[in-house]
Amino acid sequence: MTSRERLLCALHNERPDRLPCQVHGWMAYYLKYYLGGCDWYQAYERFGMDYAIYVSPDYQYAPADLANWVVDQRDLGPQPDGNRRWEATIRTPTGELHYAGASNEITGWQTEHLLKTSDDFAIWERWHPVPTGADFRQIREARDRLGDRGIVRSHPFSPGQGSPWQSFCILYGTQEAILLAIDQPDFVHHALNAIVERTIRVSELWVGTPADMVETGGGAGSNTVISPAMFAEFCVPYDQRQHEVLRAAGVKIVYHLCGGLMKQLPLVLQNGADGLETMTPPSMGGDVDLAACSRLAGDRLFFIGGFDQLRGFERGTPEAARQLVFECFEATRDQAGYIIAPSDHFFHGDPANLQAFADAVKECVY
């Protein structure tokens, strides 16, 4: 099989020739300091992995909509703590919104969330621009460059990440979102509905996308963050609506829960996703038992992830990486709809560990 055939076989929850592999995105920090500044394609080629390239559509907006949502972002420069800070003000016809963040060489984060009150949400709901068109040129270019070496993954249009609940948590902050869900559930349902309707409108533009898969969900839905009861109320109904439209666009759907998912697994089976990631093991702060997941849901969901990048890459050895690959393979081989990958991003680690990972999967033959 080619890498593309192998990955697509797993996405259809079927049995490929051997275990496919990818990484959960190549971080710029790792590429710069460990791989000599190469790009994603060169990194995959170096290690002989199956390629999974992340490219989403470019969107067009009506000029009038953009005129009503003017973002003024200011770079505040390096700070004494070594981080670089920024702040932004969004000006609309009925008021302003403000948020801020910081970054370093490794990552970026928010220090002030965009929305604080229901009045803020009313401004966002009225004026936040929604695309009127989708351009697939960059996705086509990636598919052409990939050839038979891999697949293209995309992210849905959403004001945060993945799915309505995750986006709501990014807009308000996870703790505040949970408190609002407890104290003001009607408002939260109103907000989630507004978010999913935007995603649906844009996802309807996806018909004909060259992408192979879309990633929905988000870590804020993990059972290490919210209860199954909250997941059932605030995630499942909105995910179902979103997934229906994305499936009609012709892409496979992988649902992302980085953290605890064992208690959410029966609910994910109801939301219309085709697969589940990142299968984070207890050693990485999750609760996933890969063998149990394969036994309980492997006939209905494909899985991506499960590899402990801390023990295997960042603090590991080639021998440790190999052993972890074989453990993941044995846990899932009965169902075989599985792509092994680090269960999250990694920023450090001897490239020899990655090579051992990539070499070991070639020995995992079905």
N, C-alpha and C positions, 0 to 999 in steps of 0.2 A: 504493500500500500504506500501511496505518497503520504506526506504529512497532512495534506488537506483531506484526503480520503479518511485517514485515521481519525482526525479530529471530528469530522462530520459524522463518522460512524458512531463515535462516543456521544455526540450531541443528539443522535437519534436513538440513544440508549441501546445500541447494538454492540456486537463484539468485534473490535478491530484486530489486526494481526498482533499487535503488542500494545503495551501501555503507552498512551500519548502523554506528553508533558508540555507545560508552558510555565511562565512565571506570572505573578500577579502584577504585571507592569514593571518596566525597568525604570528605576529612579535615577534622575539626573545626577544625583550625588554619587551613586555607585558607578554609573557610566564614566563620570569624570575622574574619580579617584582610584578606581579599581580596573577599569577597562580602557583607559587611554582616551576617553572622550568619544568613543564610537556611538553610533545611533542604535535604535532598537533592532533593526534588521541585521546590522553587523554583530550585535551581541548574540542574537539567536543563532546566526551562522557560526560564530566562533565556537559555540558549545554543541552545535548539532542538535538543537532542540526543535520541536514543532513550534511554528510561529503562531502567536496570537497578537495581532496588532489592533490597537484601540483607535478608531477613527469615527467621529460622529458627523452628521450633516452640518453644513453651513446654512444659516437661516437668513431670510430676507424679512424686513419689517416695513410697515407703512411709515413714510416720513412723518405723518401727523402723530402717530403713536410714539415715535422716538422723541418728537418735540415736546411731548408731555411727560417725558421721563428722562431728565437731564442729569447725568452722573458727573459730579465734580470730585475726582479722586486726587488726593494730595499725598505725595511722598514726604514723610517726615524724617527720612534719613536714618542712619545708624544711631542706635541708642547706647547708653553706657553698659547695658547688659549684653551687647554684641548683636542684638537682633535689630532688624530694620522694621520700622513701623510706618503705617499709612492710615489715613482716614478718608472717608468719602461721604458726601452729602448728595442725596437725590432730591431734585426739585421737581414738583408736580404742580398742576393748577390749584390743588386744594391743600397743599402742605408739603413739608420736607421730612425726609427720613435720613437717619444718620447711622453709620456703622464704621467699624475700624478693625484693623488686624495687624499682624506682624509676621515676619518670616526670617528664616536663616537659610543656610546652604542646604539644609536637609529637608525642610518643609515649611508650610505656612499655616496660619491659624487665625481665627477671629478672636478679637479682644472685646468687641461690642457687637451684639447681634442687631440685625437690621430692624426687627420689629419688637416693640415692648408692650403695646396696648392693643385693644380691639380697634381703636381709632387708627392706629398705624396700619392694621390689616385692611381697614376700609380704604385707605389711600392706596395701598399695594394692590388690592383687588380691582380698584377702578382704573388704575393707570399703568400697571406693570405691562409692558408690551408683549404681545403674543405674535410669533412669526406668521407671515402670510404665505411663505414659500420655503421650500427645502432644496438645497443644492447638494447633489451626491458626488460631485466631481472628485473631491479628495478621497472618498471611499472607493470610487472606481480606480483611481490612481494606485491606491494601496492594494486593491485586488489584482491589478495588472502587475504590480511590482512583486507581489507574493507568488503569483503563479500557483504551482501545486505545493508550495511550502507551508501553507497554513490558512488561517481564517481571519476575518475582520470582526471585531466586537465594537458595538456602539453603546452610547448612553442615551436614555430618553430625554426629551425636553422636559425639564422640571426646574423650579426655582432653587433647588438645593441639590438633591442627589437621588436618583433611583426611583423612589416611590413617594406618594403623598405624605405619609407619616415622617419619613426621613427628611423630606424637604421642610415640613413644618418645624421639625426639631432644629434644622439649620437656621431657619428664619428667626426662631424665638430663643433657641438654646434648649438642649435636651431636658434639663431639670425643669425649666419653666414650662415646657411643652407638657411634661408629665403632670405637673400641678394643674395646668389649665384643663387637661383631659379629665382630671378628677373633679375639679371645682366647677368647670364650665364646659361640660361635654357637648352641649348644643352648639356653642361657639366653635369648638374644635371640629365638629362634624361639618359645620358651615365652611370652615377654612379648608378642610380636606377636600370637600366637594369642589370648591373653587379651584384648588390646585389640580385635581385630577381632570376636571373639565378642560383646563388648559393643555394638559398633557395629551388628552384624547384628541383635541383639535389639531395639535401638531403631529401626533402619531398618524393621523389619517393622511398626512402629507408623505408618509414614509413608503407608501405603496411603490414598489419597484426599487427599493433600496438594495444596493449590492452587498450590504452587510449580512453576515451570517447569524449573528446573535446580538441580543441586547441585554444589558445588565440592569435589573430593577432591584428594589428592596433597599437595604442599608442596615448598618450596625445598630441603629436606634430601635430596630424591631427585635433584636436578640433577646432571649429570655434572661440574659444577665443585665438587661436594661429595663424591660417591661414584662409584665406577667402575660401568660397565655390569654387570660380574659381580655386584657387591653389589646393584645395583638388581634384577637378575634373581632373586637369592636372597631378599632381604629386603623387596622392594616388590611385585613382580608377583603372587606367589601370594595375598597378603593383599588386594591391590587387586582381584583377580579375584573373590574371595568377597564383598567389600563391594559391588562394582559390580553383581553379579548381583541382590542384594537391592534395591538402590536403583533399578535398572532396573525391577524388578517393581513398585515403588511408583509408577512412571509418570513419573519425572523424567529429563531429559537430564543427562548427566554430563560435566562439563568437568574435565580433569586439570590440576592446577596445578604447573608447574615453572618457578620464577623463577630464571633463571640459565642454565647450560648444559643443552641438551636434545638436541643433534644426535645424540650417541652413544646416547641413551636412546630416540630416536624409534621404532626397530623394536620395542622392548620395550613402549612405550606402546600400540602397535598390538595387543599381545597381552592387555592388561589389561582390556579391555571398556569403556573410556571412549568417549564419543561425540565429544569434542573435547579440545583442548589449549590451555592458556594458560601463561605470559604472552608467549611468543614474544620474549623479551628480546634485543635486538640487541647486537652486540659493543661499541658505544659506551656501553651501559649495564651492561657487565660480563657479558653473556651471550654466546652463540655462535650465535644463530639466523640462518640464511639463509632468509628468508621464501619466496623463490622456490623454493629447493630443497625446503623442507618442503611447499609446495603441489604441487610436481611428484612428490614421493615418497609423500605421504600425504594429499593434499588430497581424494582420492576416498573416503577412509575416515574422516577426522577433520575437524571444523570447527575453526577457530582463532579465538582472541580475543587481542588485544594487538598487539605489534609496533611501536607508536609510541614513539619516544624522547622521553620527557617532559622530560628535561634539555635537550636541544637544541630541542625544540619549545615547551615551556611555561616551564620555570623560567629558562632562560637564552636563550630564543629570541625570535623576532620573529613577527609574523603571517605574513610571507613564508616564514620557515623552517618554521612549522607547516604551512602549505599545501603546501609542497614535500614534506615528510615524509609527509603524507596521500597525495599522488599516488604516491609511491614505494611505499608499502605496498599501495595499490590495484593498481598495475601488477604487483607481485610475486605477487598472489593472484587476479587477475581470471579466470584460466582455470578455476579450480575454484569460486570465488565463495562457498564456505561460510565466510565470514570476517566478523568483527565487529572493526573497528579500535578500539583502546583504548590508553591509556598502558600501558606494560609493567610498571608498578608504581605505588605511591602517589606523589603530588606534594604539596608543601607551600607552594610559592612559584610566582610567575609572573603576568605581566600578564594579566588577564582577556581582553584583546584577542587574546592568543594562543589562548586556548580558543575564542573566537568564530571565529577564522580556521579552526581545526580543524573546528568544527561546520559552518561554511559550506562548506568544501572538500569534505566528504563528499557533500554534495548534488550536486556536480558529477561525482561518480564513479558514473556510470550504467552498468549492465550491458547 
